[in-house]
Amino acid sequence: MLRILPVLLLSFGLAGAQAQAPVALQGDGSQARYGTAGVVGRLGIGLWPHPGVLDWDGDGDLDLIVGGGQRLHNGTYLFLNEGTQEKPLFGPAERIGEGKAHLVVADVNGDGAADLLFPGGYYDDVRRNRMGKYVKLPVERSYHVGRDDMWIAVDWDRDGKIDLLNGTSDWREYGWDDAYDAAGRWMRGPLHGYVYLYRNVGTNGAPRYETPVKLESGGKVIDTYGTPAPNAVDWLGDGKWSLITGSFLDDVSLHRAGVNGLAAPVKLEAGGKQLEMELCMIQPRVVSWHKDGRPSLLIGQEDGTVWLVENLAPRGQEPRFAEPKALLQRDPFVKSGVLSRPVAADWDGDGDLDLIAGNSAGYIQWFENTGTKTQARFADRGNLKAAGQVIRRIAGPNGSVQGPAEEKWGYSNPWVADWDLDGRLDIVVNDIWGDVQWYRRGADGELEAARMVEVEWTGAAPKPDWVWWEPKAKQLLTQWRTTPRVIDWNRDGLPDLVMLNHQGYLSLLRRVKVGGELKLLPPERIFVTTGGRFLNLAKGRAGSSGRRKIDFADLDGDGDLDLVTDADDGPEWYENQGSQEKPVMQLRGKLVEARLPGHSPTPNLADWNGDGKLDLMIGAEDGFFYYYDHGMLSVAKR
């Protein structure tokens, strides 16, 4: 019997008239919803959130503004608090303007109103003017500005004039890609993050800033591991500024106000242990969550969610932080972190399709279809477990070719199939490491510990030439972040595997039975183009390698399988003009016009509405799922 994981999203009755449940899959390319009115789940905007708070509607509690400057799901979003300050619950997002990365809610000009500050200027009094009154700031910079560029407004020297702090990162020494030695040691430098003070020697109405200087703490220049995200905080309410800084990874540091400047940084604790966020690329913000003004933290993390780290101690006492809690939203879209990787499968065996999804964090998430074959309705059942532990395989210090800054990423790319032919669905997955693994499902419905997908190599197991470590005997080590498409290609009743080989060629790994045991043969390059070349889907080497997402289906109804691959402006399909045994692939163009820019949006074909025709689900970089009925596909219009 399958053990159901705890439900993460619950249904609550809405005040007033009975709310109309939003349709889960509308079929027009819009984002998938849960299909139940009043569903509550984690608040999220897409990816890379920059949060701030203010009482937007004047009802006495704090509302939320979240900026996101990324290409997909771009916008600055307002979430009204429909709950209370003690138990906040935010309504659906309202887009109030274009996305602004590094957004901060602050009083920039000292008039007491909330402004939206970002690199280069601010929107004045956002409650009154929304994002309609832009003010440029007279700042000049001669120092290097990296991917982080966050500003805060604070009277740092307590002279009544609003100064500026700028936190920016420097990746030049890090270099980003392919720099491990044979022992897995990173041979370039770390990330850096610096904080600059712009002292205002003019007025609040007409600021004039001195040449910026780097802030120090403990007698040394502040240098974080990227993403400094500086926040000034009066830690004890004694009129002295301390400084909070973040990092590209998952922790937050305090530089406490001292007698001779800021003291050396210490890591903040929450819940009795060092504060460590679930994901990376964090954006901490100091907020006065309670009316007594005590400093709490809001932290946005890579997947678009925003977390409250509440200070439980009264104002004036040493802060005591609770463990981070995700802020909740009514009627969110279905979302799996970022870089969502959907697979349709009847995971619970009830006759309809569920949604299994990988994501950048390395989890494999299950959205149960609690509806029907013809009208899906989803419930978030959480991340799958194996051997009693949540599946999460991440890079660690040297598992990503792009370096140790990626240690918390996993890039799970799952497929669901009965790999061992025991009548139960298993999970096969490729990820950031590039070594394909599988999780067998036992008779009790539970997944067992990960096992290697084994190949009967005739010599040493091959690997991409930029991978520093050596594969084990029979280990399948190929290009990272690619789909391990399990399919009975030669129609002999055995599940084969089609995916990119270590050189980027689309390849077939045949399954055979030897002495009653299933064996997987080495990759064969059987896929050729109409020009007679073997089909290579790789776009580069090292960090640019892999990343390709594939699916197969008989799109043109001629009895053989065609190929669908990822593309930013809509998945592309290759018509098989050969045969199943000797496929000849001709690129036919877009399957749909999707316009989903970002890292390899993942197509998956399945019949979601029960009409016997294949529909399309795309998992995008923003973590949402975009759904198209069969009639919207180009092959349906031929």
Order of alpha helices (4+ residues) and beta strands (2+ residues): beta-beta-beta-beta-beta-beta-beta-beta-beta-beta-alpha-beta-beta-beta-beta-beta-beta-beta-beta-beta-beta-beta-beta-beta-beta-beta-beta-beta-beta-beta-beta-beta-beta-beta-beta-beta-beta-beta-beta-beta-beta-beta-beta-beta-beta-beta-beta-beta-beta-beta-beta-beta-beta-beta
